[in-house]
Amino acid sequence: MVWTPTEMLPQAEEPHRSEKREKAYVEHIAERKAWQPIFLALEFLTLELTHKVSLVSIAQPDWFQDLSDEERLAIH
């Protein structure tokens, strides 16, 4: 989630403007801890990476099977 600072939000037309809601929004984003969105993003990326890696085959390709032990060691 990204919380846009109030000064970057478009201003509502005067009849639709609510100082009470604007104040509540400012208080809400002021209480957000800076590390929370970062950790949420890291959690998402970790899950995505784990999901993608688990779909990759870990079987050795055919050409690797034909290499000598020395050639395999050099690749690793």
Residue pairs with C-beta under 8 A, 6 or more apart in sequence:
1 37
1 40
2 37
3 28
3 29
3 32
5 29
6 22
6 25
6 26
6 29
11 17
12 18
64 72
64 75
67 75
